Amino acid sequence: MTFIDSPLSQTIALAGGDLHVAVARSDLPLGALCGFASRRNPKRPFLFVSKVLGRHLPVRPQVMRMVHRRLAAKLPANLPGPVVAIGMAETAICLGQGVFEAWRGGSGREDGLFIHSTRYRLRQGLLSTFEESHSHATSHLIHQPAAALDRALCAACRTLVLVDDEASTGATFVALVEANRAAMPNLARIVCVTITDWMGAAKRAEITAAMPVPTTFVSLLEGGYTFEARTVTPPAMPNVTGDGAFKDDLIPVNWGRLGLRRPRPLPAAALAIRAKAGERVLVLGTGEFVFPPFQLARRLSAMGADVRVQATTRSPILEGGDIDGVIDFADAYGDGIPNFLYSTRPGDYDRVLVCYETPPSTAQTALIAALGAEPVFFNAIGGPRT
């Protein structure tokens, strides 16, 4: 592959080497969809930084919703049912549920289920486990749905929709399908959905051939990449793997780990929040908890506020490139591992709302204090886990 710097081809100098990218097809300009940064991870020292995801960079909720709708519009309304959509933790949980909701609303289908992978163990039985080999935290868990009807839907699944923010090798998609194949014996179709697909035509054909059933790929951008590593001392990668303990007491509400046919309603604490016209507001999700904060952000935007959505992460990234600033703090799930917030500084907004699915704890104090933020606790809605 030949690379010449142009709107369709770029070479990006990163801490560990040079990343070359070439765009073959794109619904939106590369610069509007994606930037680049260096990971603190010797297994993969580069990162495609989405500008429309609402994770590492702040994004308007209207832009996120537009991306969800554009991707959903590429999914056929008549996919063989039942349909199970899986969002990949932690980055693509909000994206996955947003695409699923846009597809469900546009198609009128009621035979679909959204579920997301997680790094947190619950006492509910496991549907599958799989590995994301290049990740900072490789192991993913997918729990059995809580409701008996949803477990039956999974068992009868004929179309599996896999959602991630980007694809570079496709290996994670293959691993996920292999892990769930026995639990879904009627599987007839797979659709892999990403914002940016960097696999290239040859790798995409290889992944298609490795799948057990016909597979298609949906994205807003297709292209390819190569990485020329430099001989450098790799940065130390912090331990971002959890303790493996059951987290039911910390995350008692099913926001997607145990399957949802449609989103849960927002709790009273979130519904009570008001925003002024023109007020600069950051709605900050935490870890795997992003879609409900995104819903809150849409509400505040409808009130006339100038809203951005972002989320904390356990992904260790070096400052530089499209990452402008790093705040580190303890995780809110009792694992004692560092979490990070990128490209947001105190004073950037009139108001910061940090949204938690976990109960109040001293672990949350540092982030709230650093941003002068208001915590919003979503777990106090009561009722069963289902």
C-alpha positions in Angstrom: 0.0 0.0 0.0 1.4 3.4 -1.0 0.8 6.4 1.3 0.9 10.0 0.2 -0.3 12.7 2.6 -3.7 13.9 1.4 -7.3 14.1 2.6 -7.5 10.4 1.9 -4.0 9.3 3.1 -1.9 10.4 6.1 1.2 9.5 8.0 1.0 10.3 11.7 4.2 10.4 13.8 3.5 8.8 17.2 5.6 8.1 20.2 6.2 4.5 19.2 6.4 4.8 15.4 4.7 6.1 12.3 1.1 5.2 11.6 0.1 5.3 7.9 -3.6 5.4 7.0 -5.4 5.4 3.7 -9.1 5.9 3.3 -10.9 3.9 0.6 -14.4 5.1 1.3 -15.9 7.5 3.8 -19.4 8.9 4.4 -17.8 11.8 6.3 -14.3 13.4 6.2 -11.6 11.4 8.0 -10.8 14.5 10.2 -14.4 14.7 11.3 -14.5 11.0 12.4 -11.1 10.2 13.7 -7.9 11.4 15.2 -4.8 9.5 16.5 -2.8 9.1 19.6 -0.3 6.8 21.4 -1.3 4.1 23.8 0.5 3.1 26.9 0.4 -0.5 25.6 3.4 -2.3 24.0 1.0 -4.8 22.3 -0.5 -1.9 20.3 1.2 1.5 20.7 -1.3 3.5 18.5 -4.9 4.4 18.9 -7.6 5.5 16.5 -9.3 8.3 18.5 -13.0 8.7 17.6 -14.2 12.3 17.4 -17.9 11.2 17.3 -18.0 8.5 19.9 -18.2 10.5 23.2 -15.5 8.6 25.0 -11.9 10.1 24.8 -13.0 13.4 23.3 -16.1 15.5 24.2 -18.9 15.3 21.5 -22.2 17.0 21.1 -25.1 14.5 21.7 -26.6 15.5 18.3 -23.4 14.3 16.6 -23.5 11.0 18.4 -27.2 10.6 17.5 -26.4 11.3 13.9 -23.7 8.6 13.9 -26.1 6.1 15.5 -28.8 6.8 12.9 -26.4 6.7 9.9 -25.0 3.3 11.0 -28.5 1.9 11.8 -29.7 3.0 8.3 -27.1 0.6 6.9 -28.7 -2.3 8.7 -31.5 -4.0 6.7 -34.9 -3.8 8.4 -35.6 -7.4 7.4 -32.6 -9.1 9.2 -33.5 -12.7 10.1 -35.0 -12.6 13.6 -34.6 -12.8 16.4 -31.8 -10.2 16.4 -29.2 -9.8 19.2 -26.9 -6.7 19.2 -23.8 -6.8 21.3 -21.9 -3.6 22.2 -18.2 -4.1 23.1 -17.0 -2.9 26.4 -16.1 -0.4 27.3 -15.8 1.8 24.3 -18.7 0.8 22.2 -21.4 0.3 24.8 -23.2 3.6 24.1 -22.6 3.3 20.4 -24.0 -0.2 20.4 -27.2 0.7 22.2 -27.6 3.8 20.2 -27.3 1.9 16.9 -29.7 -0.8 18.2 -32.3 1.8 19.3 -32.1 3.7 16.0 -32.5 0.4 14.1 -35.3 -0.8 16.3 -37.2 2.5 16.0 -36.7 2.7 12.2 -37.6 -0.9 11.5 -40.4 -1.3 14.0 -39.0 -4.6 15.0 -39.8 -6.0 18.4 -37.7 -9.2 18.2 -34.4 -7.7 19.1 -32.3 -7.6 22.2 -29.3 -5.4 23.2 -26.6 -6.6 25.5 -23.1 -5.5 26.1 -19.9 -7.2 27.1 -18.4 -6.2 30.4 -15.2 -6.5 32.5 -17.4 -6.9 35.7 -18.6 -10.3 37.1 -22.1 -10.6 38.3 -23.8 -13.6 39.9 -26.0 -14.1 36.8 -24.6 -17.0 34.7 -22.4 -16.3 31.8 -23.4 -16.6 28.2 -19.8 -16.5 27.0 -16.3 -15.1 27.5 -13.9 -14.0 24.9 -10.5 -12.3 24.5 -9.6 -9.0 22.9 -5.9 -9.8 22.4 -4.5 -6.3 21.8 -6.5 -4.6 24.5 -5.3 -3.2 27.8 -7.8 -5.4 29.5 -8.2 -8.5 27.4 -11.0 -10.5 28.9 -14.7 -9.8 28.1 -17.7 -11.4 29.8 -21.2 -11.6 28.4 -23.8 -12.6 31.0 -27.0 -14.5 30.4 -30.0 -12.1 30.1 -31.9 -11.7 33.3 -35.4 -12.4 31.8 -36.4 -15.9 30.8 -37.9 -14.5 27.5 -34.7 -12.7 26.7 -32.7 -15.9 27.3 -35.0 -17.7 24.9 -34.5 -14.9 22.4 -30.8 -15.3 22.6 -31.0 -19.1 22.2 -33.2 -18.6 19.1 -31.0 -15.8 17.7 -30.7 -15.8 13.9 -28.8 -12.5 13.4 -26.0 -11.3 15.5 -25.1 -7.6 15.2 -21.6 -6.9 16.7 -20.8 -3.2 17.4 -17.4 -1.7 18.1 -16.0 1.8 17.6 -13.3 0.6 15.1 -12.0 -2.5 13.5 -8.3 -3.0 12.7 -7.8 -6.8 12.5 -11.3 -8.2 13.0 -9.9 -10.8 15.4 -12.2 -9.7 18.2 -15.3 -10.2 16.1 -14.1 -13.7 15.2 -13.4 -14.5 18.9 -16.8 -13.2 20.0 -18.7 -15.3 17.4 -16.7 -18.4 18.3 -17.5 -17.9 21.9 -21.3 -17.5 21.3 -21.7 -20.1 18.5 -22.8 -23.0 20.7 -25.3 -20.8 22.6 -26.8 -19.6 19.3 -27.3 -22.8 17.2 -29.8 -21.1 14.8 -27.4 -18.3 13.8 -27.8 -17.4 10.1 -26.4 -13.9 9.7 -23.7 -11.7 11.2 -23.3 -8.0 10.8 -20.2 -6.2 12.1 -20.8 -2.5 12.7 -18.0 0.1 13.3 -17.6 3.8 12.9 -14.2 3.3 11.2 -13.1 0.0 9.5 -9.4 -0.1 9.0 -9.1 -3.8 8.1 -8.6 -3.3 4.4 -10.2 -5.4 1.7 -7.9 -8.4 2.1 -8.3 -8.7 5.8 -12.1 -8.1 5.5 -12.3 -11.1 3.1 -10.2 -13.2 5.5 -12.5 -12.4 8.4 -15.6 -13.1 6.3 -14.2 -16.5 5.4 -13.5 -17.3 9.0 -17.1 -16.7 10.1 -19.5 -19.7 10.3 -22.4 -17.9 8.5 -22.7 -15.1 5.9 -21.2 -11.9 7.3 -21.4 -8.3 6.2 -19.6 -5.1 7.5 -21.2 -1.8 8.1 -19.2 1.4 8.8 -18.9 5.1 8.1 -15.3 4.7 6.8 -13.3 2.0 5.2 -9.6 2.1 4.8 -6.3 0.4 5.7 -3.3 1.1 7.9 0.3 0.0 8.5 2.4 0.8 11.6 6.2 1.2 11.4 7.4 0.8 15.0 10.5 2.6 16.3 12.9 1.1 18.7 11.9 2.9 21.9 11.5 2.0 25.5 7.7 1.3 25.8 5.9 3.3 28.4 4.9 1.5 31.6 1.4 0.2 31.3 -0.6 0.4 34.5 -2.5 -2.5 35.8 -6.1 -1.9 34.6 -7.4 -5.4 35.2 -10.0 -5.7 37.9 -10.1 -8.0 41.0 -12.6 -10.4 39.5 -15.0 -10.1 42.5 -18.7 -10.1 42.0 -20.0 -6.5 41.6 -23.8 -7.1 42.1 -23.8 -4.8 45.2 -22.1 -2.0 43.3 -24.1 -2.2 40.1 -27.6 -3.5 41.1 -29.4 -2.1 38.1 -29.4 -3.7 34.6 -28.4 -0.9 32.2 -27.5 -3.4 29.5 -25.2 -6.1 30.9 -28.2 -8.5 31.3 -30.0 -7.6 28.2 -32.5 -4.9 27.3 -35.3 -4.8 24.7 -35.5 -1.0 25.1 -33.7 1.5 27.3 -34.6 1.8 31.0 -36.2 5.1 32.0 -34.0 7.6 33.6 -34.2 7.9 37.3 -35.8 10.8 39.1 -32.4 12.3 40.0 -31.6 12.7 36.4 -35.0 13.8 35.3 -34.9 16.6 37.9 -31.8 18.2 36.4 -32.4 21.4 34.4 -30.1 23.5 32.3 -30.1 27.1 31.1 -30.1 28.1 27.5 -26.5 28.5 26.3 -25.1 26.9 29.5 -21.9 24.9 28.7 -22.5 21.5 30.2 -20.4 18.4 30.1 -22.3 15.2 30.9 -19.6 12.7 31.8 -20.3 8.9 31.8 -18.1 6.6 33.9 -16.5 3.4 32.6 -19.1 1.2 31.1 -21.9 3.5 32.1 -22.5 5.9 29.1 -25.8 5.4 27.3 -28.0 6.7 30.2 -25.7 9.8 30.5 -26.1 10.3 26.8 -29.9 10.2 27.2 -29.6 12.9 29.9 -27.4 15.0 27.6 -30.0 14.9 24.9 -32.6 16.1 27.4 -30.4 19.0 28.5 -29.6 19.9 24.9 -33.3 20.1 24.2 -33.5 22.7 26.9 -31.1 24.9 25.0 -27.9 24.1 26.8 -24.6 23.7 24.9 -23.9 20.1 25.9 -21.0 17.7 25.3 -20.8 14.0 26.2 -17.7 12.2 27.3 -16.8 9.2 29.4 -14.0 8.1 31.7 -12.0 5.0 30.8 -9.5 2.5 32.0 -7.6 2.8 28.7 -4.1 4.2 29.3 -3.2 6.8 26.6 -0.2 9.1 26.3 -0.8 12.8 26.1 -0.2 14.1 22.6 -1.7 13.8 19.2 -5.4 14.2 19.6 -5.2 13.7 23.4 -4.9 17.0 25.1 -4.5 16.6 28.8 -5.0 13.6 31.2 -6.6 13.4 34.6 -6.1 10.1 36.5 -8.1 8.9 39.5 -9.4 5.7 41.2 -12.1 3.6 39.5 -15.6 3.7 41.0 -16.1 -0.1 40.9 -13.9 -1.1 43.8 -11.1 -2.6 41.7 -8.4 -0.2 42.9 -7.2 0.5 39.4 -6.6 3.8 37.7 -9.1 5.4 35.4 -8.6 8.3 33.1 -10.3 11.4 31.6 -8.8 12.9 28.5 -8.9 16.3 26.8 -11.0 18.0 29.4 -9.7 20.5 32.0 -11.3 22.3 34.9 -13.0 25.4 33.7 -13.8 24.1 30.2 -17.5 24.1 31.1 -20.0 26.1 33.2 -21.2 22.8 34.7 -20.0 19.2 34.8 -22.3 16.3 35.7 -20.5 13.1 36.5 -22.9 10.2 36.1 -22.5 7.0 38.2 -24.2 3.7 38.2 -22.4 2.8 41.4 -23.4 4.2 44.8 -21.6 7.2 46.4 -18.1 6.3 47.6 -14.8 8.0 48.5 -13.3 6.7 45.3 -15.3 9.3 43.4 -14.1 12.2 45.4 -10.9 13.0 43.4 -12.6 13.3 40.0 -15.5 15.3 41.3 -13.2 17.7 43.1 -10.8 18.0 40.1 -13.7 19.1 37.8 -15.8 21.0 40.4 -18.5 18.6 39.3 -21.9 17.5 40.4 -22.3 13.8 40.9 -25.5 12.2 39.6 -26.3 8.7 40.9 -28.5 6.6 38.6 -28.6 3.5 40.8 -31.4 4.6 43.2 -34.3 3.7 40.9 -35.3 0.6 42.9 -37.0 -2.4 41.5 -35.6 -5.7 40.1 -32.4 -6.1 38.1 -34.3 -7.1 35.0 
